[in-house]
Amino acid sequence: MARVCQVTGKVPMGGNKVSHSNIKTKRRFLPNLQKKRFYLVEEDKWITLKLSTNAMRTINKNGLLSVVKELRAQGEKI
């Protein structure tokens, strides 16, 4: 699976690792992704999402059902 958050769309970004002597080498900044199972009461089933921790906060704020509806409207298969 790709390192992409299913809710926010966060992906790895590139940048430089800067040493003490100011030598720059390429590196990647990875999003903080977690696999999380949620129970969707309305459909009586478990769903597994690959989320950033920021997306978990979004689900806590807006509710799982509204986030799932939004994902399905975007064409995500859940």
N, CA, C, O and CB atoms as a CASP TS submission, in Angstrom:
PFRMAT TS
TARGET T0000
AUTHOR 0000-0000-0000
METHOD Language model
MODEL 1
PARENT N/A
ATOM      1  N   MET     1       0.832  -1.187   0.000  1.00  0.00           N
ATOM      2  CA  MET     1       0.000   0.000   0.000  1.00  0.00           C
ATOM      3  C   MET     1       0.876   1.250   0.000  1.00  0.00           C
ATOM      4  O   MET     1       1.965   1.268   0.573  1.00  0.00           O
ATOM      5  CB  MET     1      -0.947  -0.001   1.212  1.00  0.00           C
ATOM      6  N   ALA     2       0.381   2.273  -0.646  1.00  0.00           N
ATOM      7  CA  ALA     2       1.116   3.521  -0.703  1.00  0.00           C
ATOM      8  C   ALA     2       1.035   4.244   0.641  1.00  0.00           C
ATOM      9  O   ALA     2       0.120   4.020   1.433  1.00  0.00           O
ATOM     10  CB  ALA     2       0.575   4.412  -1.831  1.00  0.00           C
ATOM     11  N   ARG     3       1.989   5.092   0.868  1.00  0.00           N
ATOM     12  CA  ARG     3       1.992   5.868   2.115  1.00  0.00           C
ATOM     13  C   ARG     3       1.167   7.137   1.924  1.00  0.00           C
ATOM     14  O   ARG     3       1.698   8.245   1.865  1.00  0.00           O
ATOM     15  CB  ARG     3       3.448   6.222   2.551  1.00  0.00           C
ATOM     16  N   VAL     4      -0.147   6.941   1.829  1.00  0.00           N
ATOM     17  CA  VAL     4      -1.076   8.042   1.599  1.00  0.00           C
ATOM     18  C   VAL     4      -2.221   7.905   2.583  1.00  0.00           C
ATOM     19  O   VAL     4      -2.768   6.818   2.768  1.00  0.00           O
ATOM     20  CB  VAL     4      -1.597   8.054   0.128  1.00  0.00           C
ATOM     21  N   CYS     5      -2.580   9.016   3.213  1.00  0.00           N
ATOM     22  CA  CYS     5      -3.723   9.034   4.112  1.00  0.00           C
ATOM     23  C   CYS     5      -4.999   9.012   3.279  1.00  0.00           C
ATOM     24  O   CYS     5      -5.132   9.780   2.326  1.00  0.00           O
ATOM     25  CB  CYS     5      -3.684  10.280   5.045  1.00  0.00           C
ATOM     26  N   GLN     6      -5.940   8.135   3.634  1.00  0.00           N
ATOM     27  CA  GLN     6      -7.168   8.006   2.868  1.00  0.00           C
ATOM     28  C   GLN     6      -8.109   9.189   3.076  1.00  0.00           C
ATOM     29  O   GLN     6      -8.930   9.478   2.206  1.00  0.00           O
ATOM     30  CB  GLN     6      -7.869   6.724   3.237  1.00  0.00           C
ATOM     31  N   VAL     7      -8.007   9.868   4.199  1.00  0.00           N
ATOM     32  CA  VAL     7      -8.929  10.973   4.491  1.00  0.00           C
ATOM     33  C   VAL     7      -8.349  12.311   4.039  1.00  0.00           C
ATOM     34  O   VAL     7      -8.997  13.050   3.298  1.00  0.00           O
ATOM     35  CB  VAL     7      -9.248  11.021   5.993  1.00  0.00           C
ATOM     36  N   THR     8      -7.141  12.622   4.479  1.00  0.00           N
ATOM     37  CA  THR     8      -6.570  13.938   4.185  1.00  0.00           C
ATOM     38  C   THR     8      -5.750  13.966   2.910  1.00  0.00           C
ATOM     39  O   THR     8      -5.515  15.038   2.352  1.00  0.00           O
ATOM     40  CB  THR     8      -5.717  14.387   5.326  1.00  0.00           C
ATOM     41  N   GLY     9      -5.305  12.796   2.436  1.00  0.00           N
ATOM     42  CA  GLY     9      -4.490  12.754   1.217  1.00  0.00           C
ATOM     43  C   GLY     9      -3.036  13.116   1.437  1.00  0.00           C
ATOM     44  O   GLY     9      -2.318  13.408   0.481  1.00  0.00           O
ATOM     45  N   LYS    10      -2.592  13.100   2.690  1.00  0.00           N
ATOM     46  CA  LYS    10      -1.197  13.433   2.977  1.00  0.00           C
ATOM     47  C   LYS    10      -0.274  12.388   2.364  1.00  0.00           C
ATOM     48  O   LYS    10      -0.538  11.189   2.451  1.00  0.00           O
ATOM     49  CB  LYS    10      -0.959  13.536   4.500  1.00  0.00           C
ATOM     50  N   VAL    11       0.812  12.850   1.743  1.00  0.00           N
ATOM     51  CA  VAL    11       1.795  11.978   1.106  1.00  0.00           C
ATOM     52  C   VAL    11       3.187  12.363   1.590  1.00  0.00           C
ATOM     53  O   VAL    11       3.366  13.444   2.151  1.00  0.00           O
ATOM     54  CB  VAL    11       1.705  12.068  -0.446  1.00  0.00           C
ATOM     55  N   PRO    12       4.182  11.491   1.382  1.00  0.00           N
ATOM     56  CA  PRO    12       5.543  11.866   1.768  1.00  0.00           C
ATOM     57  C   PRO    12       6.017  13.087   0.976  1.00  0.00           C
ATOM     58  O   PRO    12       5.672  13.270  -0.191  1.00  0.00           O
ATOM     59  CB  PRO    12       6.508  10.684   1.551  1.00  0.00           C
ATOM     60  N   MET    13       6.803  13.898   1.638  1.00  0.00           N
ATOM     61  CA  MET    13       7.370  15.055   0.945  1.00  0.00           C
ATOM     62  C   MET    13       8.885  15.006   1.036  1.00  0.00           C
ATOM     63  O   MET    13       9.438  14.379   1.939  1.00  0.00           O
ATOM     64  CB  MET    13       6.830  16.381   1.540  1.00  0.00           C
ATOM     65  N   GLY    14       9.540  15.650   0.124  1.00  0.00           N
ATOM     66  CA  GLY    14      10.997  15.639   0.089  1.00  0.00           C
ATOM     67  C   GLY    14      11.574  16.856   0.769  1.00  0.00           C
ATOM     68  O   GLY    14      10.900  17.867   0.966  1.00  0.00           O
ATOM     69  N   GLY    15      12.830  16.734   1.121  1.00  0.00           N
ATOM     70  CA  GLY    15      13.518  17.853   1.740  1.00  0.00           C
ATOM     71  C   GLY    15      14.982  17.528   1.881  1.00  0.00           C
ATOM     72  O   GLY    15      15.476  16.570   1.286  1.00  0.00           O
ATOM     73  N   ASN    16      15.672  18.316   2.660  1.00  0.00           N
ATOM     74  CA  ASN    16      17.098  18.126   2.866  1.00  0.00           C
ATOM     75  C   ASN    16      17.392  17.779   4.308  1.00  0.00           C
ATOM     76  O   ASN    16      16.800  18.335   5.233  1.00  0.00           O
ATOM     77  CB  ASN    16      17.868  19.368   2.458  1.00  0.00           C
ATOM     78  N   LYS    17      18.324  16.844   4.485  1.00  0.00           N
ATOM     79  CA  LYS    17      18.895  16.589   5.797  1.00  0.00           C
ATOM     80  C   LYS    17      20.120  17.486   5.872  1.00  0.00           C
ATOM     81  O   LYS    17      20.998  17.409   5.013  1.00  0.00           O
ATOM     82  CB  LYS    17      19.255  15.048   6.020  1.00  0.00           C
ATOM     83  N   VAL    18      20.187  18.321   6.874  1.00  0.00           N
ATOM     84  CA  VAL    18      21.285  19.280   6.984  1.00  0.00           C
ATOM     85  C   VAL    18      22.159  18.886   8.161  1.00  0.00           C
ATOM     86  O   VAL    18      21.705  18.844   9.305  1.00  0.00           O
ATOM     87  CB  VAL    18      20.754  20.734   7.150  1.00  0.00           C
ATOM     88  N   SER    19      23.412  18.601   7.866  1.00  0.00           N
ATOM     89  CA  SER    19      24.344  18.187   8.912  1.00  0.00           C
ATOM     90  C   SER    19      24.867  19.396   9.679  1.00  0.00           C
ATOM     91  O   SER    19      24.567  20.543   9.349  1.00  0.00           O
ATOM     92  CB  SER    19      25.512  17.396   8.308  1.00  0.00           C
ATOM     93  N   HIS    20      25.645  19.112  10.697  1.00  0.00           N
ATOM     94  CA  HIS    20      26.243  20.183  11.493  1.00  0.00           C
ATOM     95  C   HIS    20      27.158  21.059  10.633  1.00  0.00           C
ATOM     96  O   HIS    20      27.272  22.261  10.872  1.00  0.00           O
ATOM     97  CB  HIS    20      27.031  19.593  12.675  1.00  0.00           C
ATOM     98  N   SER    21      27.805  20.458   9.639  1.00  0.00           N
ATOM     99  CA  SER    21      28.692  21.218   8.752  1.00  0.00           C
ATOM    100  C   SER    21      27.944  21.813   7.557  1.00  0.00           C
ATOM    101  O   SER    21      28.565  22.289   6.607  1.00  0.00           O
ATOM    102  CB  SER    21      29.822  20.324   8.255  1.00  0.00           C
ATOM    103  N   ASN    22      26.614  21.785   7.607  1.00  0.00           N
ATOM    104  CA  ASN    22      25.725  22.385   6.612  1.00  0.00           C
ATOM    105  C   ASN    22      25.763  21.667   5.263  1.00  0.00           C
ATOM    106  O   ASN    22      25.475  22.276   4.232  1.00  0.00           O
ATOM    107  CB  ASN    22      26.088  23.835   6.417  1.00  0.00           C
ATOM    108  N   ILE    23      26.115  20.377   5.261  1.00  0.00           N
ATOM    109  CA  ILE    23      26.047  19.579   4.044  1.00  0.00           C
ATOM    110  C   ILE    23      24.611  19.079   3.903  1.00  0.00           C
ATOM    111  O   ILE    23      24.026  18.547   4.846  1.00  0.00           O
ATOM    112  CB  ILE    23      27.072  18.384   4.077  1.00  0.00           C
ATOM    113  N   LYS    24      24.059  19.262   2.706  1.00  0.00           N
ATOM    114  CA  LYS    24      22.661  18.904   2.483  1.00  0.00           C
ATOM    115  C   LYS    24      22.567  17.631   1.655  1.00  0.00           C
ATOM    116  O   LYS    24      23.178  17.524   0.591  1.00  0.00           O
ATOM    117  CB  LYS    24      21.910  20.052   1.786  1.00  0.00           C
ATOM    118  N   THR    25      21.793  16.661   2.155  1.00  0.00           N
ATOM    119  CA  THR    25      21.504  15.435   1.421  1.00  0.00           C
ATOM    120  C   THR    25      19.996  15.238   1.419  1.00  0.00           C
ATOM    121  O   THR    25      19.300  15.633   2.355  1.00  0.00           O
ATOM    122  CB  THR    25      22.238  14.201   2.050  1.00  0.00           C
ATOM    123  N   LYS    26      19.505  14.621   0.354  1.00  0.00           N
ATOM    124  CA  LYS    26      18.059  14.438   0.204  1.00  0.00           C
ATOM    125  C   LYS    26      17.513  13.451   1.236  1.00  0.00           C
ATOM    126  O   LYS    26      18.176  12.477   1.592  1.00  0.00           O
ATOM    127  CB  LYS    26      17.729  13.949  -1.212  1.00  0.00           C
ATOM    128  N   ARG    27      16.310  13.715   1.705  1.00  0.00           N
ATOM    129  CA  ARG    27      15.612  12.821   2.617  1.00  0.00           C
ATOM    130  C   ARG    27      14.116  12.944   2.386  1.00  0.00           C
ATOM    131  O   ARG    27      13.663  13.838   1.670  1.00  0.00           O
ATOM    132  CB  ARG    27      15.970  13.137   4.088  1.00  0.00           C
ATOM    133  N   ARG    28      13.345  12.041   2.995  1.00  0.00           N
ATOM    134  CA  ARG    28      11.893  12.074   2.876  1.00  0.00           C
ATOM    135  C   ARG    28      11.266  12.290   4.247  1.00  0.00           C
ATOM    136  O   ARG    28      11.712  11.733   5.250  1.00  0.00           O
ATOM    137  CB  ARG    28      11.366  10.771   2.239  1.00  0.00           C
ATOM    138  N   PHE    29      10.231  13.105   4.266  1.00  0.00           N
ATOM    139  CA  PHE    29       9.432  13.304   5.466  1.00  0.00           C
ATOM    140  C   PHE    29       8.154  12.495   5.272  1.00  0.00           C
ATOM    141  O   PHE    29       7.351  12.809   4.393  1.00  0.00           O
ATOM    142  CB  PHE    29       9.126  14.840   5.727  1.00  0.00           C
ATOM    143  N   LEU    30       7.955  11.449   6.089  1.00  0.00           N
ATOM    144  CA  LEU    30       6.804  10.575   5.953  1.00  0.00           C
ATOM    145  C   LEU    30       5.669  11.038   6.860  1.00  0.00           C
ATOM    146  O   LEU    30       5.912  11.470   7.987  1.00  0.00           O
ATOM    147  CB  LEU    30       7.190   9.130   6.275  1.00  0.00           C
ATOM    148  N   PRO    31       4.426  10.950   6.373  1.00  0.00           N
ATOM    149  CA  PRO    31       3.296  11.288   7.252  1.00  0.00           C
ATOM    150  C   PRO    31       3.143  10.234   8.340  1.00  0.00           C
ATOM    151  O   PRO    31       3.537   9.082   8.160  1.00  0.00           O
ATOM    152  CB  PRO    31       1.983  11.411   6.439  1.00  0.00           C
ATOM    153  N   ASN    32       2.575  10.632   9.457  1.00  0.00           N
ATOM    154  CA  ASN    32       2.374   9.733  10.594  1.00  0.00           C
ATOM    155  C   ASN    32       1.113   8.906  10.353  1.00  0.00           C
ATOM    156  O   ASN    32       0.029   9.261  10.814  1.00  0.00           O
ATOM    157  CB  ASN    32       2.268  10.533  11.933  1.00  0.00           C
ATOM    158  N   LEU    33       1.271   7.789   9.616  1.00  0.00           N
ATOM    159  CA  LEU    33       0.125   6.969   9.241  1.00  0.00           C
ATOM    160  C   LEU    33      -0.074   5.815  10.213  1.00  0.00           C
ATOM    161  O   LEU    33       0.885   5.216  10.700  1.00  0.00           O
ATOM    162  CB  LEU    33       0.298   6.435   7.826  1.00  0.00           C
ATOM    163  N   GLN    34      -1.329   5.521  10.480  1.00  0.00           N
ATOM    164  CA  GLN    34      -1.715   4.423  11.355  1.00  0.00           C
ATOM    165  C   GLN    34      -2.839   3.651  10.674  1.00  0.00           C
ATOM    166  O   GLN    34      -3.694   4.243  10.016  1.00  0.00           O
ATOM    167  CB  GLN    34      -2.157   4.943  12.765  1.00  0.00           C
ATOM    168  N   LYS    35      -2.836   2.323  10.833  1.00  0.00           N
ATOM    169  CA  LYS    35      -3.978   1.524  10.385  1.00  0.00           C
ATOM    170  C   LYS    35      -4.950   1.443  11.538  1.00  0.00           C
ATOM    171  O   LYS    35      -4.571   1.066  12.646  1.00  0.00           O
ATOM    172  CB  LYS    35      -3.544   0.094   9.907  1.00  0.00           C
ATOM    173  N   LYS    36      -6.207   1.795  11.289  1.00  0.00           N
ATOM    174  CA  LYS    36      -7.191   1.872  12.366  1.00  0.00           C
ATOM    175  C   LYS    36      -8.493   1.244  11.904  1.00  0.00           C
ATOM    176  O   LYS    36      -8.975   1.517  10.805  1.00  0.00           O
ATOM    177  CB  LYS    36      -7.420   3.336  12.808  1.00  0.00           C
ATOM    178  N   ARG    37      -9.063   0.387  12.770  1.00  0.00           N
ATOM    179  CA  ARG    37     -10.366  -0.210  12.497  1.00  0.00           C
ATOM    180  C   ARG    37     -11.452   0.592  13.206  1.00  0.00           C
ATOM    181  O   ARG    37     -11.319   0.946  14.378  1.00  0.00           O
ATOM    182  CB  ARG    37     -10.400  -1.693  12.946  1.00  0.00           C
ATOM    183  N   PHE    38     -12.523   0.871  12.476  1.00  0.00           N
ATOM    184  CA  PHE    38     -13.670   1.575  13.032  1.00  0.00           C
ATOM    185  C   PHE    38     -14.908   0.719  12.814  1.00  0.00           C
ATOM    186  O   PHE    38     -15.022   0.021  11.806  1.00  0.00           O
ATOM    187  CB  PHE    38     -13.840   2.986  12.386  1.00  0.00           C
ATOM    188  N   TYR    39     -15.830   0.777  13.761  1.00  0.00           N
ATOM    189  CA  TYR    39     -17.103   0.076  13.610  1.00  0.00           C
ATOM    190  C   TYR    39     -18.133   1.063  13.099  1.00  0.00           C
ATOM    191  O   TYR    39     -18.448   2.045  13.771  1.00  0.00           O
ATOM    192  CB  TYR    39     -17.565  -0.567  14.955  1.00  0.00           C
ATOM    193  N   LEU    40     -18.657   0.807  11.913  1.00  0.00           N
ATOM    194  CA  LEU    40     -19.663   1.661  11.302  1.00  0.00           C
ATOM    195  C   LEU    40     -21.040   1.122  11.703  1.00  0.00           C
ATOM    196  O   LEU    40     -21.509   0.129  11.147  1.00  0.00           O
ATOM    197  CB  LEU    40     -19.497   1.712   9.737  1.00  0.00           C
ATOM    198  N   VAL    41     -21.678   1.779  12.666  1.00  0.00           N
ATOM    199  CA  VAL    41     -22.923   1.291  13.260  1.00  0.00           C
ATOM    200  C   VAL    41     -24.045   1.262  12.223  1.00  0.00           C
ATOM    201  O   VAL    41     -24.839   0.322  12.205  1.00  0.00           O
ATOM    202  CB  VAL    41     -23.329   2.172  14.456  1.00  0.00           C
ATOM    203  N   GLU    42     -24.119   2.259  11.375  1.00  0.00           N
ATOM    204  CA  GLU    42     -25.213   2.368  10.406  1.00  0.00           C
ATOM    205  C   GLU    42     -25.216   1.195   9.411  1.00  0.00           C
ATOM    206  O   GLU    42     -26.275   0.783   8.937  1.00  0.00           O
ATOM    207  CB  GLU    42     -25.108   3.697   9.646  1.00  0.00           C
ATOM    208  N   GLU    43     -24.029   0.663   9.099  1.00  0.00           N
ATOM    209  CA  GLU    43     -23.937  -0.453   8.155  1.00  0.00           C
ATOM    210  C   GLU    43     -23.625  -1.770   8.857  1.00  0.00           C
ATOM    211  O   GLU    43     -23.539  -2.813   8.209  1.00  0.00           O
ATOM    212  CB  GLU    43     -22.872  -0.165   7.107  1.00  0.00           C
ATOM    213  N   ASP    44     -23.457  -1.730  10.169  1.00  0.00           N
ATOM    214  CA  ASP    44     -23.195  -2.904  10.994  1.00  0.00           C
ATOM    215  C   ASP    44     -21.984  -3.693  10.499  1.00  0.00           C
ATOM    216  O   ASP    44     -22.044  -4.912  10.338  1.00  0.00           O
ATOM    217  CB  ASP    44     -24.420  -3.802  11.022  1.00  0.00           C
ATOM    218  N   LYS    45     -20.866  -2.965  10.255  1.00  0.00           N
ATOM    219  CA  LYS    45     -19.647  -3.639   9.817  1.00  0.00           C
ATOM    220  C   LYS    45     -18.415  -2.849  10.255  1.00  0.00           C
ATOM    221  O   LYS    45     -18.492  -1.663  10.574  1.00  0.00           O
ATOM    222  CB  LYS    45     -19.651  -3.824   8.285  1.00  0.00           C
ATOM    223  N   TRP    46     -17.281  -3.544  10.259  1.00  0.00           N
ATOM    224  CA  TRP    46     -15.993  -2.933  10.578  1.00  0.00           C
ATOM    225  C   TRP    46     -15.342  -2.451   9.291  1.00  0.00           C
ATOM    226  O   TRP    46     -15.424  -3.121   8.262  1.00  0.00           O
ATOM    227  CB  TRP    46     -15.066  -3.933  11.326  1.00  0.00           C
ATOM    228  N   ILE    47     -14.697  -1.293   9.346  1.00  0.00           N
ATOM    229  CA  ILE    47     -13.913  -0.816   8.210  1.00  0.00           C
ATOM    230  C   ILE    47     -12.510  -0.500   8.703  1.00  0.00           C
ATOM    231  O   ILE    47     -12.325  -0.043   9.831  1.00  0.00           O
ATOM    232  CB  ILE    47     -14.572   0.437   7.543  1.00  0.00           C
ATOM    233  N   THR    48     -11.527  -0.745   7.850  1.00  0.00           N
ATOM    234  CA  THR    48     -10.137  -0.447   8.177  1.00  0.00           C
ATOM    235  C   THR    48      -9.677   0.695   7.289  1.00  0.00           C
ATOM    236  O   THR    48      -9.810   0.639   6.066  1.00  0.00           O
ATOM    237  CB  THR    48      -9.224  -1.704   7.997  1.00  0.00           C
ATOM    238  N   LEU    49      -9.138   1.726   7.913  1.00  0.00           N
ATOM    239  CA  LEU    49      -8.650   2.885   7.178  1.00  0.00           C
ATOM    240  C   LEU    49      -7.177   3.110   7.496  1.00  0.00           C
ATOM    241  O   LEU    49      -6.728   2.833   8.608  1.00  0.00           O
ATOM    242  CB  LEU    49      -9.480   4.142   7.519  1.00  0.00           C
ATOM    243  N   LYS    50      -6.433   3.609   6.527  1.00  0.00           N
ATOM    244  CA  LYS    50      -5.046   4.006   6.729  1.00  0.00           C
ATOM    245  C   LYS    50      -5.055   5.523   6.868  1.00  0.00           C
ATOM    246  O   LYS    50      -5.253   6.245   5.890  1.00  0.00           O
ATOM    247  CB  LYS    50      -4.108   3.525   5.541  1.00  0.00           C
ATOM    248  N   LEU    51      -4.839   5.998   8.091  1.00  0.00           N
ATOM    249  CA  LEU    51      -5.060   7.403   8.422  1.00  0.00           C
ATOM    250  C   LEU    51      -3.821   8.058   8.993  1.00  0.00           C
ATOM    251  O   LEU    51      -2.971   7.407   9.601  1.00  0.00           O
ATOM    252  CB  LEU    51      -6.197   7.535   9.401  1.00  0.00           C
ATOM    253  N   SER    52      -3.738   9.363   8.784  1.00  0.00           N
ATOM    254  CA  SER    52      -2.776  10.139   9.548  1.00  0.00           C
ATOM    255  C   SER    52      -3.430  10.454  10.891  1.00  0.00           C
ATOM    256  O   SER    52      -4.650  10.378  11.031  1.00  0.00           O
ATOM    257  CB  SER    52      -2.344  11.454   8.783  1.00  0.00           C
ATOM    258  N   THR    53      -2.620  10.801  11.858  1.00  0.00           N
ATOM    259  CA  THR    53      -3.180  11.116  13.172  1.00  0.00           C
ATOM    260  C   THR    53      -4.044  12.365  13.096  1.00  0.00           C
ATOM    261  O   THR    53      -4.978  12.526  13.882  1.00  0.00           O
ATOM    262  CB  THR    53      -2.062  11.306  14.208  1.00  0.00           C
ATOM    263  N   ASN    54      -3.738  13.244  12.160  1.00  0.00           N
ATOM    264  CA  ASN    54      -4.569  14.424  11.939  1.00  0.00           C
ATOM    265  C   ASN    54      -5.964  14.008  11.463  1.00  0.00           C
ATOM    266  O   ASN    54      -6.959  14.617  11.857  1.00  0.00           O
ATOM    267  CB  ASN    54      -3.905  15.370  10.910  1.00  0.00           C
ATOM    268  N   ALA    55      -6.041  12.983  10.626  1.00  0.00           N
ATOM    269  CA  ALA    55      -7.328  12.501  10.133  1.00  0.00           C
ATOM    270  C   ALA    55      -8.140  11.858  11.256  1.00  0.00           C
ATOM    271  O   ALA    55      -9.369  11.938  11.260  1.00  0.00           O
ATOM    272  CB  ALA    55      -7.121  11.499   8.992  1.00  0.00           C
ATOM    273  N   MET    56      -7.453  11.217  12.214  1.00  0.00           N
ATOM    274  CA  MET    56      -8.167  10.653  13.361  1.00  0.00           C
ATOM    275  C   MET    56      -8.856  11.749  14.161  1.00  0.00           C
ATOM    276  O   MET    56      -9.968  11.566  14.655  1.00  0.00           O
ATOM    277  CB  MET    56      -7.205   9.868  14.263  1.00  0.00           C
ATOM    278  N   ARG    57      -8.197  12.870  14.280  1.00  0.00           N
ATOM    279  CA  ARG    57      -8.804  14.013  14.967  1.00  0.00           C
ATOM    280  C   ARG    57     -10.002  14.537  14.190  1.00  0.00           C
ATOM    281  O   ARG    57     -10.997  14.950  14.786  1.00  0.00           O
ATOM    282  CB  ARG    57      -7.774  15.133  15.166  1.00  0.00           C
ATOM    283  N   THR    58      -9.914  14.522  12.865  1.00  0.00           N
ATOM    284  CA  THR    58     -11.025  14.952  12.022  1.00  0.00           C
ATOM    285  C   THR    58     -12.226  14.042  12.214  1.00  0.00           C
ATOM    286  O   THR    58     -13.360  14.516  12.283  1.00  0.00           O
ATOM    287  CB  THR    58     -10.608  14.973  10.548  1.00  0.00           C
ATOM    288  N   ILE    59     -11.984  12.724  12.303  1.00  0.00           N
ATOM    289  CA  ILE    59     -13.081  11.769  12.522  1.00  0.00           C
ATOM    290  C   ILE    59     -13.702  11.991  13.891  1.00  0.00           C
ATOM    291  O   ILE    59     -14.923  11.920  14.031  1.00  0.00           O
ATOM    292  CB  ILE    59     -12.577  10.311  12.394  1.00  0.00           C
ATOM    293  N   ASN    60     -12.886  12.258  14.902  1.00  0.00           N
ATOM    294  CA  ASN    60     -13.425  12.538  16.239  1.00  0.00           C
ATOM    295  C   ASN    60     -14.291  13.791  16.235  1.00  0.00           C
ATOM    296  O   ASN    60     -15.291  13.862  16.948  1.00  0.00           O
ATOM    297  CB  ASN    60     -12.286  12.695  17.252  1.00  0.00           C
ATOM    298  N   LYS    61     -13.907  14.773  15.436  1.00  0.00           N
ATOM    299  CA  LYS    61     -14.629  16.044  15.411  1.00  0.00           C
ATOM    300  C   LYS    61     -15.917  15.943  14.592  1.00  0.00           C
ATOM    301  O   LYS    61     -16.979  16.357  15.058  1.00  0.00           O
ATOM    302  CB  LYS    61     -13.734  17.146  14.844  1.00  0.00           C
ATOM    303  N   ASN    62     -15.831  15.396  13.373  1.00  0.00           N
ATOM    304  CA  ASN    62     -16.960  15.410  12.443  1.00  0.00           C
ATOM    305  C   ASN    62     -17.820  14.158  12.498  1.00  0.00           C
ATOM    306  O   ASN    62     -18.969  14.176  12.057  1.00  0.00           O
ATOM    307  CB  ASN    62     -16.459  15.594  11.055  1.00  0.00           C
ATOM    308  N   GLY    63     -17.278  13.072  13.031  1.00  0.00           N
ATOM    309  CA  GLY    63     -18.016  11.814  13.077  1.00  0.00           C
ATOM    310  C   GLY    63     -17.616  10.908  11.927  1.00  0.00           C
ATOM    311  O   GLY    63     -17.299  11.371  10.832  1.00  0.00           O
ATOM    312  N   LEU    64     -17.637   9.614  12.193  1.00  0.00           N
ATOM    313  CA  LEU    64     -17.189   8.627  11.215  1.00  0.00           C
ATOM    314  C   LEU    64     -18.103   8.591   9.996  1.00  0.00           C
ATOM    315  O   LEU    64     -17.618   8.500   8.868  1.00  0.00           O
ATOM    316  CB  LEU    64     -17.120   7.245  11.856  1.00  0.00           C
ATOM    317  N   LEU    65     -19.394   8.658  10.196  1.00  0.00           N
ATOM    318  CA  LEU    65     -20.328   8.534   9.077  1.00  0.00           C
ATOM    319  C   LEU    65     -20.152   9.665   8.068  1.00  0.00           C
ATOM    320  O   LEU    65     -20.160   9.418   6.862  1.00  0.00           O
ATOM    321  CB  LEU    65     -21.764   8.516   9.590  1.00  0.00           C
ATOM    322  N   SER    66     -19.994  10.889   8.536  1.00  0.00           N
ATOM    323  CA  SER    66     -19.829  12.019   7.609  1.00  0.00           C
ATOM    324  C   SER    66     -18.519  11.916   6.838  1.00  0.00           C
ATOM    325  O   SER    66     -18.464  12.279   5.662  1.00  0.00           O
ATOM    326  CB  SER    66     -19.879  13.349   8.373  1.00  0.00           C
ATOM    327  N   VAL    67     -17.457  11.422   7.491  1.00  0.00           N
ATOM    328  CA  VAL    67     -16.171  11.271   6.809  1.00  0.00           C
ATOM    329  C   VAL    67     -16.260  10.170   5.752  1.00  0.00           C
ATOM    330  O   VAL    67     -15.727  10.319   4.653  1.00  0.00           O
ATOM    331  CB  VAL    67     -15.048  10.955   7.826  1.00  0.00           C
ATOM    332  N   VAL    68     -16.936   9.057   6.086  1.00  0.00           N
ATOM    333  CA  VAL    68     -17.089   7.953   5.130  1.00  0.00           C
ATOM    334  C   VAL    68     -17.939   8.383   3.938  1.00  0.00           C
ATOM    335  O   VAL    68     -17.627   8.028   2.802  1.00  0.00           O
ATOM    336  CB  VAL    68     -17.723   6.727   5.816  1.00  0.00           C
ATOM    337  N   LYS    69     -19.003   9.140   4.178  1.00  0.00           N
ATOM    338  CA  LYS    69     -19.829   9.645   3.076  1.00  0.00           C
ATOM    339  C   LYS    69     -19.009  10.533   2.149  1.00  0.00           C
ATOM    340  O   LYS    69     -19.136  10.449   0.928  1.00  0.00           O
ATOM    341  CB  LYS    69     -21.037  10.424   3.620  1.00  0.00           C
ATOM    342  N   GLU    70     -18.171  11.380   2.731  1.00  0.00           N
ATOM    343  CA  GLU    70     -17.317  12.273   1.946  1.00  0.00           C
ATOM    344  C   GLU    70     -16.324  11.476   1.099  1.00  0.00           C
ATOM    345  O   GLU    70     -16.088  11.805  -0.063  1.00  0.00           O
ATOM    346  CB  GLU    70     -16.565  13.243   2.871  1.00  0.00           C
ATOM    347  N   LEU    71     -15.743  10.424   1.689  1.00  0.00           N
ATOM    348  CA  LEU    71     -14.795   9.587   0.947  1.00  0.00           C
ATOM    349  C   LEU    71     -15.479   8.878  -0.217  1.00  0.00           C
ATOM    350  O   LEU    71     -14.935   8.810  -1.319  1.00  0.00           O
ATOM    351  CB  LEU    71     -14.149   8.557   1.881  1.00  0.00           C
ATOM    352  N   ARG    72     -16.672   8.351   0.036  1.00  0.00           N
ATOM    353  CA  ARG    72     -17.392   7.658  -1.032  1.00  0.00           C
ATOM    354  C   ARG    72     -17.802   8.609  -2.140  1.00  0.00           C
ATOM    355  O   ARG    72     -17.850   8.210  -3.304  1.00  0.00           O
ATOM    356  CB  ARG    72     -18.619   6.960  -0.475  1.00  0.00           C
ATOM    357  N   ALA    73     -18.100   9.863  -1.804  1.00  0.00           N
ATOM    358  CA  ALA    73     -18.443  10.859  -2.813  1.00  0.00           C
ATOM    359  C   ALA    73     -17.235  11.157  -3.709  1.00  0.00           C
ATOM    360  O   ALA    73     -17.389  11.497  -4.882  1.00  0.00           O
ATOM    361  CB  ALA    73     -18.946  12.153  -2.142  1.00  0.00           C
ATOM    362  N   GLN    74     -16.021  11.022  -3.131  1.00  0.00           N
ATOM    363  CA  GLN    74     -14.804  11.249  -3.907  1.00  0.00           C
ATOM    364  C   GLN    74     -14.411  10.029  -4.731  1.00  0.00           C
ATOM    365  O   GLN    74     -13.473  10.096  -5.526  1.00  0.00           O
ATOM    366  CB  GLN    74     -13.664  11.632  -2.984  1.00  0.00           C
ATOM    367  N   GLY    75     -15.115   8.916  -4.551  1.00  0.00           N
ATOM    368  CA  GLY    75     -14.827   7.709  -5.331  1.00  0.00           C
ATOM    369  C   GLY    75     -13.981   6.684  -4.630  1.00  0.00           C
ATOM    370  O   GLY    75     -13.602   5.684  -5.239  1.00  0.00           O
ATOM    371  N   GLU    76     -13.668   6.898  -3.352  1.00  0.00           N
ATOM    372  CA  GLU    76     -12.893   5.937  -2.568  1.00  0.00           C
ATOM    373  C   GLU    76     -13.763   4.730  -2.252  1.00  0.00           C
ATOM    374  O   GLU    76     -14.923   4.879  -1.866  1.00  0.00           O
ATOM    375  CB  GLU    76     -12.356   6.583  -1.262  1.00  0.00           C
ATOM    376  N   LYS    77     -13.198   3.521  -2.418  1.00  0.00           N
ATOM    377  CA  LYS    77     -13.959   2.303  -2.142  1.00  0.00           C
ATOM    378  C   LYS    77     -13.764   1.917  -0.680  1.00  0.00           C
ATOM    379  O   LYS    77     -12.655   1.592  -0.256  1.00  0.00           O
ATOM    380  CB  LYS    77     -13.520   1.141  -3.085  1.00  0.00           C
ATOM    381  N   ILE    78     -14.855   1.956   0.086  1.00  0.00           N
ATOM    382  CA  ILE    78     -14.806   1.600   1.511  1.00  0.00           C
ATOM    383  C   ILE    78     -15.915   0.615   1.810  1.00  0.00           C
ATOM    384  O   ILE    78     -16.062   0.179   2.952  1.00  0.00           O
ATOM    385  CB  ILE    78     -14.935   2.859   2.417  1.00  0.00           C
TER
END
